Amino acid sequence: MKNTALFDCVLVANRGEIACRVIRTLRALGIRSVAVYSDADASARHVAEADLAVRIGPAAPAQSYLNIEAIIAACKATGAQAVHPGYGFLSENQAFARALDDAGVAFIGPKVHALNIMGDKIRSKNHVTGFDVPVVPGIAESGLTDADLIAAAPQVGYPLLIKPSAGGGGKGMHVVERPEDLPFTLETARRVAASAFGDDTLFLERLVRTPRHIEVQVLADAYGNVIHLGERECSLQRRHQKVIEEAPSALLDEATRARIGEAACNAARSVDYVGAGTVEFLVSDEAPDEFFFMEMNTRLQVEHPVTEMVTGVDLVEWQVRIAAGEKLTLAQDDVVLTGHAVEARVYAEDAEAGFLPSAGTVVGLSEPQGEGVRVDSSLLPGLEVSPTYDPMLSKVIAWAPSRPEALDRLDTALAGTQIAGLRTNVEYLRLLINDDDVRAGKLDTTMIERKLPDLTFRAPTDAEIAAAAALLSAPDASATGASADSPWSRGDGWRIGGAHVGIPVQLEVGSSTVRKVTLTRDGDVSRVDVNGTVFPVSLLPGGPDTVPLRAVVDGVTLSTRFVTAGSTLWLTDAGWSVPVRRLSRQEILQAQLASIARAEGTADPEVRSPMPGTVITVNVADGDTVEEGQVLLSVEAMKMEHQLTAAVTGTVVINLSPGDLVSANQVVARIHPEQSDTPTEQEEPTS
């Protein structure tokens, strides 16, 4: 339903899938949308989908999406009457809300008072205790130094949780099991908090064992009407970052649902909240009728679609209507939870390699659709995924009448999610939602960490390796790096001095595994020897560039799709994907020389960055003596900090500084191993 009292033009001060999602509702309301973008996002999906788009600066968030002046200027240039901040970036920034107010632009969010109280975890926790909202034991005071926190820790009790007062989304939180680990962890926590939120204030909380993360969605207008729309189960987390969310929670009964909902409404009323917000609680799995306030997120949540799918309420629409001055027409009794919805977050990360951030260009894309399936996505064919921003690419959501059916539908939808060009966590998501405990609803926030060591990721079969070898050994420049008419590009095995029985090929599978295969050609058929088994391979004709290649191996047409991206071939199937690359002769030679240069079985003295990113800290100086396992430097990508350590003891060669950019697999340091003074068994000591 349209309303002439609503805004004519709204600017969306965000990027990625949330910007696309907000633009979709604005279009449905007949409101003109304005996108903003950085240089890295000039070709992004949200830019294409908005009615207008304005450049606001370079790729770095501080110079673009966090640049308040640039966003205010974009509002004035386009005539935007209001700003929707999405989540993250400036969505909970008081200075931004004030600046919009000064410029006469409406902020689609709560008032500054609510942002002030609830935007600080210490202040909010102390505040809500006076409004019948239970809180977790801990120490939460402003201005506490590391020494203060160390002194207070014994009273809080171990294990404990270090939390940043500013920010949200689980970022910057650290678990400390032992007193001796606290000083170093506090240093890391302050650095991460200052970098991510511009505020290094920390506080401590008792760590609740086997906790479940339950959050309640609230809506409030400017006339004192406050309702809740049920709860969401967000217990499946990794490093305090949510992975799977669902609504409603399988843990709560109706009586507890009503109590926790009322506590959430009390928290909102305590700050005269206006708009959509979420109140987060810890609930012990052992005592589900007890819950503790953690924080209030004064914005839309990533997981809001599951609430929308079980209530039928468009939360973004109500955000816009409330900001425009409308009253809530929904009463608490009007809110009915129907069926069950589950959401999976699709991240650009390599789950098999410890969830390292991934970057690259989307060269192949297929996203699911169908009954009960919703996809909120930022993906496009040809989109370049930068390491500068959050790794979330899309969200796949499924609704069904029951929880088991919703999980089944989500599994099918994830199997239909094919992304080639960068590593994603889709295979991992399927493994997770099919775990027996997840299916049984036995969840807690530490479950993923416990399950990870036992997960088995899919490896390419010999047949798939054979097909990849045949594709990557085609006589063209992309396979060898040589020109198409070069003898090095010939695929017939001819050489001076006689015929060559087979072409030796080395393939890099994923990020490290190297497979050696041999192939010969007989017309259009390649015969590939993999581990002693010969596979005849023929290729099915390809269509347009957007259509992946198929292969017939030993008479069987593989379900696997093969998507080419330069010299790399991406294999995708049922949500699984892996890159395969043919090593050049130069790379093979370098690897052989490197292995000769060091004793067999010893660690590699070269330290490489496992991901593209920015150097955050350098802990040693060039020429220092370092010990095996010592932290040399930290690299950040997609809001994740990764510490690189020395594999051997020796003298370090390093020439990087904080702020330097590094690429994936770049050598960032070298260690000259210590030479032992002890003579070997073959050596005779000199007299």
C-alpha positions as CSV (number, residue, x, y, z in Angstrom):
1,M,0.0,0.0,0.0
2,K,1.3,3.4,-1.0
3,N,1.0,6.6,1.1
4,T,1.5,10.1,-0.2
5,A,2.9,11.0,3.3
6,L,6.0,8.8,2.7
7,F,9.3,10.1,1.4
8,D,9.7,10.8,-2.3
9,C,13.4,9.9,-2.3
10,V,15.5,7.8,0.1
11,L,19.3,7.4,0.0
12,V,20.7,4.0,1.1
13,A,24.0,4.5,2.9
14,N,25.3,1.0,2.5
15,R,26.4,-1.6,0.0
16,G,26.1,-5.2,-0.9
17,E,23.1,-7.4,-0.3
18,I,21.5,-5.1,2.3
19,A,21.5,-2.2,0.0
20,C,19.8,-4.3,-2.7
21,R,17.2,-5.5,-0.2
22,V,16.3,-2.0,1.0
23,I,16.1,-0.8,-2.6
24,R,13.6,-3.6,-3.3
25,T,11.2,-2.3,-0.7
26,L,11.6,1.3,-1.7
27,R,10.7,0.4,-5.2
28,A,7.6,-1.5,-4.0
29,L,6.6,1.7,-2.0
30,G,7.0,3.9,-5.1
31,I,10.0,5.7,-3.5
32,R,12.9,6.8,-5.6
33,S,16.2,5.2,-4.4
34,V,19.7,6.6,-4.3
35,A,22.7,4.3,-4.0
36,V,26.2,5.4,-2.9
37,Y,29.3,3.6,-3.9
38,S,33.1,3.6,-3.6
39,D,35.5,3.2,-6.4
40,A,35.7,-0.5,-5.7
41,D,31.9,-0.8,-6.0
42,A,31.3,1.2,-9.2
43,S,30.0,-2.0,-11.0
44,A,28.2,-3.4,-7.9
45,R,24.7,-4.7,-8.0
46,H,23.2,-2.1,-5.7
47,V,24.5,0.6,-8.0
48,A,22.7,-0.9,-11.0
49,E,19.4,-1.5,-9.1
50,A,19.0,2.0,-7.6
51,D,17.3,4.8,-9.5
52,L,20.3,7.1,-8.9
53,A,23.9,6.4,-7.8
54,V,26.5,8.7,-6.4
55,R,30.2,8.1,-6.0
56,I,31.4,8.9,-2.4
57,G,35.1,8.1,-2.4
58,P,37.9,5.5,-2.7
59,A,37.6,1.9,-1.7
60,A,38.7,2.3,2.0
61,P,35.5,2.5,4.1
62,A,36.9,5.5,6.1
63,Q,37.0,7.5,2.9
64,S,33.6,6.3,1.5
65,Y,30.9,4.4,3.4
66,L,32.1,5.9,6.7
67,N,32.5,9.4,5.3
68,I,29.6,11.4,6.8
69,E,30.3,14.6,4.8
70,A,30.3,12.7,1.5
71,I,26.9,11.0,2.3
72,I,25.3,14.3,3.4
73,A,26.6,15.9,0.1
74,A,25.0,13.0,-1.8
75,C,21.7,13.6,0.0
76,K,21.8,17.3,-1.0
77,A,22.8,16.6,-4.6
78,T,19.9,14.1,-5.1
79,G,17.2,15.6,-3.0
80,A,17.0,12.6,-0.7
81,Q,14.7,13.3,2.2
82,A,15.8,10.4,4.3
83,V,18.6,7.9,4.7
84,H,18.4,4.2,5.4
85,P,21.7,3.1,6.9
86,G,21.3,-0.7,6.5
87,Y,23.5,-2.4,9.1
88,G,27.2,-1.9,9.9
89,F,29.0,1.2,8.7
90,L,27.1,4.3,10.0
91,S,23.9,2.5,11.1
92,E,24.5,3.1,14.8
93,N,26.6,6.2,14.6
94,Q,25.3,9.1,16.7
95,A,27.4,11.7,14.9
96,F,25.8,10.6,11.6
97,A,22.3,10.8,13.0
98,R,23.0,14.3,14.3
99,A,24.5,15.4,11.0
100,L,21.4,14.2,9.1
101,D,19.2,16.1,11.5
102,D,21.2,19.3,11.1
103,A,20.9,18.9,7.3
104,G,17.1,18.4,7.5
105,V,17.3,14.7,6.4
106,A,15.4,12.0,8.2
107,F,17.4,9.1,9.7
108,I,15.5,5.8,9.3
109,G,16.5,4.6,12.7
110,P,16.1,5.5,16.4
111,K,16.7,8.8,18.0
112,V,20.2,9.9,19.2
113,H,19.2,9.2,22.8
114,A,18.6,5.5,22.0
115,L,21.8,5.3,20.0
116,N,23.7,6.8,22.8
117,I,22.5,4.4,25.5
118,M,22.2,1.2,23.5
119,G,25.3,1.9,21.3
120,D,27.6,1.4,24.3
121,K,27.4,-2.1,25.8
122,I,28.6,-0.9,29.2
123,R,26.1,1.9,29.4
124,S,23.2,-0.2,28.0
125,K,23.8,-3.1,30.4
126,N,23.8,-0.8,33.4
127,H,20.8,1.1,32.1
128,V,18.4,-1.8,31.5
129,T,18.9,-3.3,34.9
130,G,16.4,-0.7,36.2
131,F,13.7,-1.8,33.8
132,D,13.2,-5.4,34.8
133,V,15.7,-6.8,32.2
134,P,18.2,-9.5,33.6
135,V,21.9,-9.1,32.7
136,V,25.0,-11.4,32.7
137,P,27.4,-11.0,35.7
138,G,30.5,-9.1,34.9
139,I,32.3,-5.7,35.1
140,A,31.1,-3.0,32.8
141,E,32.4,0.5,33.6
142,S,33.8,3.2,31.3
143,G,37.4,4.0,31.2
144,L,38.8,0.8,32.6
145,T,42.5,0.2,31.8
146,D,44.0,-3.2,31.1
147,A,45.3,-3.2,34.7
148,D,41.8,-2.5,36.0
149,L,40.4,-5.3,33.9
150,I,43.1,-7.8,35.0
151,A,42.5,-6.9,38.6
152,A,38.7,-7.4,38.3
153,A,38.9,-10.6,36.3
154,P,39.1,-13.0,39.4
155,Q,35.8,-11.6,40.7
156,V,34.2,-12.1,37.2
157,G,35.6,-15.6,37.1
158,Y,37.1,-17.7,34.4
159,P,36.4,-18.5,31.6
160,L,35.5,-14.9,30.7
161,L,34.6,-13.0,27.6
162,I,36.3,-9.7,26.6
163,K,33.8,-7.5,24.7
164,P,34.2,-4.2,23.0
165,S,31.8,-1.6,24.3
166,A,31.2,-0.1,20.8
167,G,30.3,-2.0,17.7
168,G,28.4,-5.2,17.3
169,G,28.0,-8.3,15.2
170,G,30.3,-10.4,17.5
171,K,33.4,-8.6,16.1
172,G,36.2,-8.1,18.6
173,M,35.0,-10.5,21.2
174,H,37.6,-12.8,22.8
175,V,37.3,-15.8,25.1
176,V,40.0,-16.1,27.9
177,E,40.3,-19.4,29.7
178,R,43.3,-18.7,31.9
179,P,44.6,-15.7,33.8
180,E,48.0,-15.8,32.1
181,D,46.4,-15.3,28.7
182,L,44.5,-12.2,29.7
183,P,47.2,-9.4,29.2
184,F,48.1,-10.4,25.6
185,T,44.4,-10.9,24.7
186,L,43.5,-7.5,26.0
187,E,46.1,-5.9,23.7
188,T,44.7,-7.7,20.7
189,A,41.1,-6.9,21.7
190,R,41.8,-3.2,22.1
191,R,43.6,-3.0,18.7
192,V,40.7,-4.8,17.0
193,A,38.1,-2.6,18.7
194,A,39.9,0.6,17.8
195,S,40.3,-0.5,14.2
196,A,36.8,-1.7,13.7
197,F,34.8,0.8,15.8
198,G,37.1,3.7,16.5
199,D,36.7,3.0,20.2
200,D,38.9,0.6,22.2
201,T,36.8,0.6,25.4
202,L,36.5,-3.0,26.7
203,F,34.5,-4.8,29.4
204,L,34.4,-8.3,30.9
205,E,31.5,-10.8,31.2
206,R,31.3,-14.2,32.7
207,L,31.3,-16.8,29.9
208,V,28.0,-18.7,30.0
209,R,28.7,-22.4,29.2
210,T,26.6,-24.0,26.5
211,P,24.8,-20.8,25.8
212,R,22.2,-20.1,23.2
213,H,21.9,-16.8,21.5
214,I,18.3,-15.8,21.3
215,E,17.3,-12.4,20.0
216,V,13.9,-10.6,19.8
217,Q,12.7,-8.3,17.1
218,V,10.9,-5.2,18.2
219,L,9.0,-2.5,16.4
220,A,8.2,0.9,18.0
221,D,6.7,4.1,16.7
222,A,7.0,7.7,17.9
223,Y,3.7,7.4,19.8
224,G,4.7,4.9,22.5
225,N,3.5,1.8,20.8
226,V,6.0,-1.1,21.2
227,I,5.5,-4.7,20.0
228,H,7.8,-7.7,19.4
229,L,7.7,-10.1,16.5
230,G,8.9,-13.2,18.2
231,E,12.5,-14.5,18.6
232,R,15.2,-15.7,16.4
233,E,17.6,-18.6,17.2
234,C,21.2,-17.4,16.4
235,S,23.3,-19.9,18.3
236,L,25.2,-21.4,15.3
237,Q,28.1,-19.0,15.4
238,R,31.8,-19.1,14.5
239,R,34.1,-16.7,16.3
240,H,31.0,-15.0,17.6
241,Q,29.8,-14.3,14.0
242,K,26.4,-15.8,13.2
243,V,26.3,-18.4,10.4
244,I,22.8,-19.9,10.5
245,E,19.7,-18.2,12.0
246,E,16.1,-19.4,12.3
247,A,12.7,-18.3,13.6
248,P,11.2,-19.3,15.9
249,S,13.6,-21.0,18.3
250,A,13.0,-24.6,19.0
251,L,14.1,-24.1,22.6
252,L,11.4,-21.7,23.9
253,D,7.9,-22.6,25.0
254,E,5.1,-20.1,24.7
255,A,5.4,-18.9,28.3
256,T,9.1,-18.1,27.9
257,R,8.5,-16.6,24.5
258,A,6.1,-14.1,26.1
259,R,8.4,-13.3,29.0
260,I,11.5,-12.7,26.8
261,G,9.4,-10.7,24.4
262,E,8.2,-8.4,27.1
263,A,11.7,-8.0,28.4
264,A,12.8,-6.9,24.9
265,C,9.9,-4.4,24.8
266,N,10.9,-3.1,28.2
267,A,14.5,-2.5,27.0
268,A,13.1,-0.6,24.0
269,R,10.7,1.4,26.1
270,S,13.6,2.4,28.5
271,V,15.1,4.5,25.8
272,D,11.9,5.7,24.0
273,Y,13.0,3.6,21.0
274,V,11.6,4.3,17.6
275,G,11.8,2.0,14.6
276,A,13.0,-1.6,14.2
277,G,15.5,-3.0,16.7
278,T,16.7,-6.2,18.1
279,V,17.4,-7.1,21.8
280,E,19.9,-9.9,22.2
281,F,19.8,-12.4,25.1
282,L,21.9,-15.3,26.3
283,V,19.8,-18.3,27.3
284,S,21.4,-21.3,29.0
285,D,20.6,-24.6,27.2
286,E,20.5,-26.2,30.6
287,A,17.9,-23.7,31.9
288,P,15.9,-22.4,29.0
289,D,13.6,-20.4,31.2
290,E,16.5,-18.1,32.3
291,F,17.7,-15.4,29.9
292,F,20.2,-12.5,30.2
293,F,20.4,-9.3,28.3
294,M,23.5,-8.9,26.1
295,E,22.9,-5.8,24.0
296,M,20.4,-4.0,21.8
297,N,21.1,-3.5,18.2
298,T,19.6,-0.2,17.1
299,R,19.2,-1.2,13.5
300,L,18.0,-3.8,11.1
301,Q,19.7,-7.2,11.6
302,V,21.3,-9.4,9.0
303,E,18.9,-12.2,9.9
304,H,15.7,-10.1,9.6
305,P,14.4,-12.2,6.7
306,V,13.5,-15.2,8.9
307,T,11.3,-12.9,11.0
308,E,9.7,-11.5,7.9
309,M,9.0,-15.0,6.5
310,V,7.2,-16.3,9.6
311,T,5.3,-13.1,10.4
312,G,4.6,-11.8,6.9
313,V,5.8,-8.3,8.0
314,D,8.1,-6.3,5.8
315,L,10.4,-4.7,8.5
316,V,12.1,-2.3,6.0
317,E,8.7,-1.0,5.0
318,W,7.8,-0.4,8.7
319,Q,11.1,1.3,9.2
320,V,10.3,3.8,6.4
321,R,6.7,4.3,7.6
322,I,7.7,4.9,11.2
323,A,10.5,7.4,10.2
324,A,7.9,9.2,8.1
325,G,5.7,9.6,11.2
326,E,3.1,6.9,10.8
327,K,1.7,5.0,13.7
328,L,2.0,1.2,14.1
329,T,-1.2,-0.4,12.9
330,L,0.0,-3.8,14.3
331,A,-0.9,-4.7,17.8
332,Q,0.9,-7.5,19.8
333,D,-2.1,-9.8,19.3
334,D,-1.8,-9.3,15.5
335,V,1.6,-11.0,15.4
336,V,1.3,-14.6,14.6
337,L,4.3,-16.9,13.9
338,T,3.5,-19.3,11.0
339,G,5.8,-22.1,10.0
340,H,9.6,-22.0,10.3
341,A,12.3,-20.1,8.5
342,V,16.1,-20.7,8.3
343,E,18.7,-18.5,6.9
344,A,22.3,-19.3,5.8
345,R,24.9,-16.6,5.3
346,V,27.1,-17.2,2.2
347,Y,30.6,-15.8,2.8
348,A,33.6,-15.3,0.6
349,E,35.9,-17.6,2.6
350,D,37.7,-20.9,2.3
351,A,36.2,-23.1,5.0
352,E,38.6,-26.0,4.4
353,A,41.6,-23.6,4.9
354,G,40.4,-22.4,8.3
355,F,37.9,-19.9,6.9
356,L,40.5,-17.6,5.4
357,P,38.9,-14.7,3.5
358,S,38.6,-15.2,-0.3
359,A,38.5,-12.6,-3.0
360,G,38.2,-12.8,-6.8
361,T,35.8,-12.3,-9.7
362,V,32.5,-14.1,-10.1
363,V,32.9,-16.0,-13.3
364,G,30.0,-18.4,-12.9
365,L,26.8,-17.9,-10.9
366,S,23.6,-19.7,-10.3
367,E,21.3,-18.8,-7.4
368,P,18.2,-20.8,-6.3
369,Q,14.6,-19.9,-6.5
370,G,11.3,-21.7,-5.9
371,E,8.5,-22.1,-3.4
372,G,9.5,-20.9,0.1
373,V,13.0,-19.8,-1.0
374,R,14.3,-16.3,-0.8
375,V,17.8,-15.0,-1.8
376,D,19.1,-11.6,-0.7
377,S,22.2,-11.2,-2.8
378,S,24.8,-8.8,-4.0
379,L,26.2,-11.2,-6.6
380,L,26.4,-10.6,-10.3
381,P,28.4,-12.4,-13.0
382,G,31.6,-10.5,-13.5
383,L,31.4,-8.9,-10.0
384,E,34.9,-8.4,-8.4
385,V,34.8,-9.3,-4.7
386,S,37.2,-7.1,-2.9
387,P,39.1,-7.9,0.3
388,T,38.2,-4.4,1.5
389,Y,34.8,-5.2,2.8
390,D,32.8,-7.7,4.9
391,P,32.9,-11.2,3.3
392,M,29.1,-11.8,3.2
393,L,28.0,-12.2,-0.4
394,S,24.4,-13.3,0.0
395,K,21.8,-14.9,2.3
396,V,19.8,-18.0,1.3
397,I,16.5,-18.3,3.3
398,A,13.9,-21.1,3.3
399,W,10.5,-21.2,4.8
400,A,8.3,-24.3,5.3
401,P,5.4,-25.4,7.6
402,S,7.9,-27.2,10.0
403,R,11.5,-27.0,11.0
404,P,12.6,-30.3,9.4
405,E,11.0,-29.2,6.1
406,A,12.6,-25.8,6.3
407,L,16.0,-27.3,6.8
408,D,15.4,-29.7,3.8
409,R,14.3,-26.9,1.6
410,L,17.4,-24.8,2.6
411,D,19.7,-27.7,1.8
412,T,18.2,-28.0,-1.6
413,A,18.5,-24.2,-2.1
414,L,22.2,-24.3,-1.1
415,A,22.8,-27.2,-3.5
416,G,21.5,-24.9,-6.2
417,T,23.9,-22.1,-5.2
418,Q,26.8,-22.3,-7.6
419,I,29.5,-19.6,-7.4
420,A,32.7,-19.9,-9.4
421,G,35.6,-17.5,-9.2
422,L,36.2,-17.4,-5.5
423,R,36.0,-19.8,-2.6
424,T,32.7,-19.7,-0.5
425,N,31.3,-21.5,2.5
426,V,28.3,-23.1,0.8
427,E,29.6,-26.7,1.1
428,Y,30.3,-26.0,4.8
429,L,26.7,-24.6,5.3
430,R,25.3,-27.8,3.8
431,L,27.4,-30.0,6.1
432,L,26.3,-27.8,9.1
433,I,22.6,-27.9,8.6
434,N,22.7,-31.7,8.0
435,D,24.5,-32.4,11.3
436,D,22.5,-34.6,13.6
437,D,22.6,-32.2,16.5
438,V,21.5,-29.3,14.3
439,R,18.6,-31.4,13.0
440,A,17.6,-32.3,16.5
441,G,17.7,-28.6,17.6
442,K,20.6,-29.2,20.1
443,L,22.4,-25.9,19.5
444,D,24.8,-23.6,21.4
445,T,27.2,-20.9,20.5
446,T,30.3,-23.2,20.9
447,M,28.9,-26.0,18.8
448,I,30.5,-25.1,15.5
449,E,34.0,-24.9,17.0
450,R,33.5,-28.4,18.5
451,K,32.3,-29.8,15.2
452,L,34.9,-28.3,12.9
453,P,37.7,-30.9,13.4
454,D,35.4,-33.8,12.4
455,L,34.0,-32.2,9.2
456,T,35.0,-33.8,5.9
457,F,35.1,-31.6,2.9
458,R,34.6,-33.0,-0.6
459,A,37.7,-33.5,-2.7
460,P,37.7,-33.8,-6.5
461,T,37.4,-37.4,-7.7
462,D,40.0,-38.9,-10.1
463,A,37.4,-38.5,-12.9
464,E,37.0,-34.8,-12.2
465,I,40.8,-34.4,-12.0
466,A,41.1,-36.1,-15.4
467,A,38.5,-33.8,-16.9
468,A,40.2,-30.8,-15.4
469,A,43.6,-31.9,-16.8
470,A,42.1,-32.3,-20.3
471,L,40.5,-28.9,-20.2
472,L,43.6,-27.1,-18.8
473,S,45.9,-28.9,-21.3
474,A,44.1,-27.6,-24.3
475,P,46.6,-26.1,-26.9
476,D,46.0,-22.4,-26.1
477,A,47.8,-19.6,-24.4
478,S,45.8,-19.8,-21.2
479,A,47.1,-23.3,-20.5
480,T,50.8,-22.7,-20.9
481,G,51.4,-19.0,-20.8
482,A,53.0,-19.3,-24.3
483,S,51.7,-18.0,-27.6
484,A,49.2,-20.2,-29.4
485,D,51.7,-21.0,-32.2
486,S,54.6,-21.8,-29.8
487,P,55.9,-25.4,-29.6
488,W,55.2,-25.2,-25.9
489,S,51.5,-24.9,-26.7
490,R,51.3,-28.0,-28.9
491,G,49.0,-30.7,-27.5
492,D,50.1,-33.5,-29.7
493,G,53.2,-34.5,-27.8
494,W,55.6,-33.8,-30.7
495,R,59.2,-33.0,-29.8
496,I,62.6,-33.0,-31.4
497,G,64.1,-36.5,-31.3
498,G,61.0,-38.5,-31.3
499,A,57.4,-38.8,-30.1
500,H,56.4,-38.2,-26.5
501,V,54.3,-40.8,-25.0
502,G,52.4,-38.5,-22.6
503,I,52.3,-35.0,-21.5
504,P,53.1,-34.6,-17.8
505,V,50.8,-32.2,-16.0
506,Q,50.9,-30.8,-12.5
507,L,47.7,-29.4,-11.1
508,E,47.2,-27.2,-8.1
509,V,43.9,-28.2,-6.5
510,G,42.5,-25.7,-4.1
511,S,45.2,-23.7,-2.5
512,S,48.0,-26.2,-2.0
513,T,47.4,-29.8,-3.1
514,V,49.4,-30.7,-6.2
515,R,48.3,-33.6,-8.4
516,K,50.5,-35.1,-11.0
517,V,48.8,-36.6,-14.1
518,T,49.8,-37.7,-17.6
519,L,47.7,-37.3,-20.7
520,T,47.7,-38.2,-24.4
521,R,45.3,-37.2,-27.1
522,D,43.5,-39.2,-29.7
523,G,41.5,-36.7,-31.8
524,D,38.8,-35.1,-29.6
525,V,39.4,-37.6,-26.8
526,S,42.1,-37.1,-24.1
527,R,43.3,-40.1,-22.2
528,V,44.4,-39.1,-18.7
529,D,46.4,-41.2,-16.3
530,V,45.5,-40.4,-12.7
531,N,47.0,-42.5,-10.0
532,G,47.5,-45.3,-12.4
533,T,44.0,-45.4,-13.9
534,V,43.5,-44.1,-17.4
535,F,40.3,-42.1,-18.0
536,P,39.1,-41.3,-21.6
537,V,37.8,-37.7,-21.5
538,S,35.7,-35.8,-24.1
539,L,34.2,-32.3,-23.7
540,L,30.7,-31.3,-24.4
541,P,30.3,-28.2,-26.6
542,G,30.2,-25.0,-24.6
543,G,27.5,-22.4,-25.0
544,P,27.8,-18.7,-24.2
545,D,30.4,-17.6,-21.7
546,T,27.8,-17.8,-18.8
547,V,27.2,-21.5,-19.5
548,P,29.7,-23.8,-17.8
549,L,31.4,-26.6,-19.6
550,R,30.6,-30.3,-19.1
551,A,32.7,-33.4,-19.5
552,V,32.2,-37.0,-20.4
553,V,34.6,-39.3,-18.5
554,D,34.8,-43.0,-19.3
555,G,31.4,-42.7,-20.9
556,V,29.7,-41.0,-18.0
557,T,28.6,-37.3,-18.2
558,L,29.8,-35.6,-15.0
559,S,27.3,-33.5,-13.1
560,T,30.2,-31.2,-12.3
561,R,30.4,-27.9,-14.2
562,F,33.7,-26.5,-15.3
563,V,34.1,-22.7,-15.5
564,T,37.2,-21.2,-17.0
565,A,38.8,-18.0,-15.5
566,G,42.0,-17.4,-17.3
567,S,44.5,-20.2,-16.4
568,T,42.2,-21.4,-13.6
569,L,39.4,-23.9,-13.9
570,W,36.6,-23.8,-11.4
571,L,34.8,-27.1,-10.6
572,T,31.3,-26.6,-9.1
573,D,28.6,-29.1,-8.1
574,A,25.7,-29.0,-5.6
575,G,27.1,-26.0,-3.7
576,W,30.7,-27.3,-3.8
577,S,33.4,-25.5,-5.7
578,V,37.2,-25.7,-6.0
579,P,39.7,-24.0,-8.3
580,V,42.2,-26.1,-10.3
581,R,45.2,-24.5,-11.9
582,R,47.9,-26.0,-14.1
583,L,51.3,-25.1,-12.8
584,S,53.6,-23.5,-15.3
585,R,57.1,-25.0,-16.1
586,Q,58.6,-22.0,-14.2
587,E,56.5,-22.8,-11.1
588,I,57.5,-26.4,-11.2
589,L,61.1,-25.5,-11.5
590,Q,60.9,-23.0,-8.6
591,A,59.3,-25.6,-6.4
592,Q,62.0,-28.2,-7.2
593,L,64.7,-25.7,-6.5
594,A,63.1,-24.6,-3.2
595,S,62.9,-28.2,-2.0
596,I,66.6,-28.8,-3.0
597,A,67.6,-25.7,-1.0
598,R,66.4,-27.1,2.2
599,A,66.6,-30.5,3.9
600,E,63.8,-32.9,3.1
601,G,61.0,-32.7,5.7
602,T,62.0,-29.3,7.1
603,A,59.7,-26.3,7.3
604,D,59.6,-23.7,4.5
605,P,61.6,-20.6,5.6
606,E,59.4,-18.4,3.3
607,V,56.4,-16.9,5.1
608,R,53.5,-16.2,2.7
609,S,50.3,-14.4,3.2
610,P,47.4,-16.9,2.8
611,M,45.1,-14.1,1.6
612,P,45.1,-10.6,0.0
613,G,44.8,-7.9,2.6
614,T,46.4,-5.0,4.5
615,V,49.4,-5.3,7.0
616,I,48.0,-4.2,10.4
617,T,51.0,-4.8,12.6
618,V,54.7,-5.8,12.2
619,N,56.0,-7.4,15.3
620,V,59.7,-7.8,14.4
621,A,62.4,-5.8,12.7
622,D,64.5,-6.8,9.7
623,G,67.5,-8.8,11.0
624,D,65.9,-9.9,14.2
625,T,66.4,-13.4,15.5
626,V,63.0,-15.1,15.8
627,E,61.8,-18.3,17.3
628,E,59.7,-21.0,15.7
629,G,56.0,-20.0,16.2
630,Q,56.7,-16.4,16.9
631,V,54.2,-13.9,15.5
632,L,55.9,-11.8,12.7
633,L,53.1,-9.7,11.5
634,S,49.3,-9.5,11.2
635,V,47.3,-9.1,7.9
636,E,43.7,-8.0,7.8
637,A,41.2,-8.8,5.1
638,M,37.4,-8.7,5.1
639,K,37.5,-7.5,8.8
640,M,39.5,-10.6,9.8
641,E,42.9,-10.3,11.4
642,H,45.3,-13.2,10.6
643,Q,48.6,-13.6,12.4
644,L,51.6,-15.0,10.4
645,T,54.3,-16.8,12.4
646,A,57.8,-18.1,11.8
647,A,58.0,-21.8,10.8
648,V,61.6,-22.1,11.8
649,T,64.0,-20.4,14.2
650,G,66.5,-18.0,12.6
651,T,67.1,-14.5,11.3
652,V,64.1,-12.8,9.7
653,V,64.2,-10.7,6.5
654,I,61.2,-8.4,6.4
655,N,60.5,-5.1,4.7
656,L,56.8,-4.4,5.3
657,S,55.1,-1.7,7.3
658,P,51.6,-1.3,8.7
659,G,49.3,-0.1,5.9
660,D,51.1,-2.0,3.1
661,L,48.9,-4.1,0.8
662,V,49.8,-7.8,0.2
663,S,48.4,-10.3,-2.3
664,A,47.5,-13.9,-1.7
665,N,50.5,-16.2,-1.5
666,Q,52.9,-13.2,-1.5
667,V,56.2,-13.8,0.4
668,V,56.0,-11.4,3.3
669,A,59.1,-12.6,5.2
670,R,62.0,-15.0,4.9
671,I,63.7,-16.8,7.7
672,H,67.4,-17.7,7.4
673,P,67.5,-20.8,9.7
674,E,70.0,-21.1,12.5
675,Q,73.0,-23.1,11.6
676,S,73.7,-25.8,14.2
677,D,77.2,-25.8,15.7
678,T,76.8,-29.5,16.5
679,P,78.6,-31.7,14.0
680,T,76.6,-34.3,12.2
681,E,77.3,-38.0,12.4
682,Q,79.1,-37.8,9.0
683,E,81.3,-34.9,10.1
684,E,84.5,-35.2,12.1
685,P,85.2,-32.4,14.5
686,T,88.3,-30.5,13.7
687,S,91.3,-31.0,16.0
